[in-house]
Amino acid sequence: MKSELKSEFDAVITEVNVKNRRSSEAHKTVGFELLDEHKEGSEIWELIIWKWE
């Protein structure tokens, strides 16, 4: 994904539910970093970014 989109975008931003530890760890392994956390109803979400600088 990075090689295909880097020429058009500086980063990718997405959300992961904190209950989904496997996805959260996989995103962090490739380089995503936590921007913020927020709550929707009873669910807590991580807003994460992968910077391509």
C-alpha positions in Angstrom: 0.0 0.0 0.0 2.7 2.5 1.0 4.6 2.1 -2.3 1.4 2.7 -4.3 0.1 5.7 -2.4 3.2 7.5 -1.1 3.4 9.7 -4.2 -0.1 11.1 -3.5 -0.4 11.0 0.3 1.8 11.8 3.3 0.1 9.3 5.7 -2.8 6.9 6.3 -5.2 7.4 9.2 -7.5 4.7 10.5 -9.3 3.5 13.6 -9.0 0.3 15.5 -11.3 -0.9 18.4 -9.2 -1.4 21.5 -10.8 -4.8 22.0 -9.1 -5.9 18.7 -5.6 -6.3 20.2 -4.4 -8.4 17.2 -5.3 -5.7 14.7 -3.8 -2.9 16.9 -0.5 -4.8 17.3 -0.4 -5.6 13.6 -0.9 -1.9 12.7 1.8 -0.8 15.1 4.2 -3.4 13.8 4.1 -1.9 10.3 4.6 1.7 11.7 1.2 3.1 12.8 1.3 5.4 15.8 -1.5 6.4 18.2 -2.9 9.8 17.6 -5.9 9.7 20.0 -8.5 7.5 21.6 -12.2 8.2 21.7 -15.4 6.5 23.0 -18.5 5.8 20.9 -21.2 4.3 23.0 -19.5 1.6 25.1 -16.7 1.1 22.6 -13.2 2.7 22.8 -11.4 3.4 19.5 -7.7 4.2 18.7 -7.2 6.8 16.0 -3.8 5.8 14.4 -1.6 7.2 11.8 1.2 5.8 9.5 3.4 8.7 8.4 5.4 8.2 5.2 7.9 11.0 5.7 
